[in-house]
Each structure stands twice: as C-alpha cells, then as structure tokens.
Amino acid sequence: MVVSATNTSTDVLASRLLPGGNLAKNFSDLLAASDLWSALTNSAVIAVGTTLGALLVSSIAGYGFEIYHSKGKDRLMAVLLLAMMIPFAATMIPLFRLFASVGMLNSWWAVIIPAISTPFLILLFRQASRNFPHEILEAARLDGLSEVAIFFRIYIPTMRSTYSAAAVITFMAAWNNFLWPKVILLRNDSLTMPMLVSNLSAGYVTNYGVLMLAVLITSLPTMIIFLVLQRSFAAGMTGAIK
C-alpha cells in the first residue's frame, strides 16, 4: 500500500515492488479529484463523537447491569444479546425513515446516534465490572459519595484498560463505517474517507496510485490509535483492572 502510493497507476498494475517518485503528483491529483480535507473532517468528527458517546453510554449501562444486579436485568441483557443477531440491513430502512421524519438527514448526529450504544460494548463493560472490587463502592458510600460521583471519580479511573479497549474497537468501527454513512449522508460535502475511497474506484478509469494513497491516508488514524493503545487494549480485553 505504501509503495503503491508512491508509484503511477501503470507501475501499480505492473506490480512494481520498489518505491517511486510519484507521491507528490498522486497527492495533488487526489486533492484535485476529491475534497480530502472535508472527508477527513467528517470522518474525524463522526469517529471521535461516536467513540466518546459509546464509552459514556455503554459503560453506564454495563456498570448498571452488574453493580445493581437483578434477575430482571439478566433477562434484559439476554434481549440485548439477541439483538446482536439481527443484521444491520434489516434495521437500515426503519432507521432511515426515522431520521428523515425528524429532519436529521445529512447530519453527523444521524451517523453517531445509532452507534453510541451497542450490545457488545455493554457486555464488555458488564463482564469487566464483575472484577470491580465492591469494597471500594461500600467505602465510597460510607464516605458520602453519590452514585454519580462514584461512577465518575472511582469506576472510570479504575477501568482505564477496559475503556481503552472499547475506544479502539469503537473508533475503528466508526472510522471504517461505510454502509450507513453512504445511506444517510446524501450531499457531496458530507463524504467520509471510506466513501471517498469508494468514489475514486467507481469511475471508468481508476488511478491506482491515487487510490492507494487515499487508502493509506484512510488507514493511518486507526493504525495510530491501535498502536498507541495496544497494551491497554490487550489488558482491557482480558478484563484487567488497574
């Protein structure tokens, strides 16, 4: 991918394995063929907004399911897990009609809201909360902390590794999301990076050097996020608490 981004389309099709000198030309052609900065901004806002919203909503739900445990919550959790079996294509049309009826087409919120609460993230936080020391909760309550203060001042700092794992999963899914943004974002200035890459390969003639450069730029944020948080990601997926 990196090598192809520096070569011409002819070199890419010829399977050239050595870096070329066409990187600047490919970048200028990419800027001429698409609104790169707008797509980067749209993807960044959607990915960051989705990640922050999902971490807050899903962690509160997972915390509530486990810390305030009851049989009724177990049944509700079973319903949420069953929802994971429903393919997104089955809910896409009702979602589109819902957002159209409230005038939210072509808005970032229409992409962010459906993704801020997922059964997988709720289950992840619920399972991690099983290892949370309840003695800390009791001590905090005796000290007079409210339940909200306990969550934000004790639970969140203690569960850093789980939040990191959830952040990596959510950011990568939101950044790479293609189908729903393609359906709900109808204007050209609402393109995200996966949509931009798709458009570059949809013409009669594809410049593969430019296409591979766009793919490289699209891949960099998720690669950086994962590399920065990989240790916390591994610890969070195994339920570690620090």
PyMOL commands that set and color helices and strands:
alter all, ss='L'
color gray80, all
select helices_A, chain A and resi 4-6+9-13+23-33+36-67+71-83+88-101+108-115+119-129+134-142+147-158+160-176+179-184+188-190+193-200+208-237
alter helices_A, ss='H'
color red, helices_A
deselect
rebuild
show_as cartoon
